[in-house]
């Protein structure tokens, strides 16, 4: 298997260099490491990676340049995964980013990543088309939402399972978190797909689509 190619967009030189070394040590290929949104666009255009790690607040204004650049990447390079890695939750653009494709997107908070292996696992999930969302990001996105009708047909347990799916948990991890069997999780996931009218297709990843429906609702 070819190593995963990554572009890093982080304005802090120390953190940027640290991420580069961390990923190189674990077998990734870093095709670009830049400090602003313009550099991110150029790096991805020159050598499209499997995934881009993007901070939110970068020069020149240190507001939401990174997220706006991520949205542009999703439009211009839909095959490139996006992992937002920030200290902040920006609900407006984050919701748009998460709803703007069928997967390959994540949002982690720097202060809440307790283990390097968790970050690496999340990066690999996003690079392969999955999702990786910090629970706090999910909470704030749901708190910013006004629509609840989409999930009205789900049971309380099914909503718990879907929330953990949104964090990028596997069925076995969901089973451990909820203290139920993996078979029970599989049944809940099947019920979620049925109630959200997510029929199996050759191209759509139903697990990702269910998460996006959850975040949109």
Secondary structure by P-SEA (a helix, b strand, c coil): cccbbbbbbcccaaaaaaaaaaaaaaccccccccccaaaaaaaaaaccccbbbbbcccccccccaaaaaaaaaaaacccbbbbbbcccccaaaaaaaaaccccccbbbbccccccaaaaaaaaaaaaabbbbbcaaaaaaaaaacccccccccccaaaaaaaaaaaacccaaaaaaaacccaaaaaaaaaaaaaaacccccccccaaaaaaaaaaac
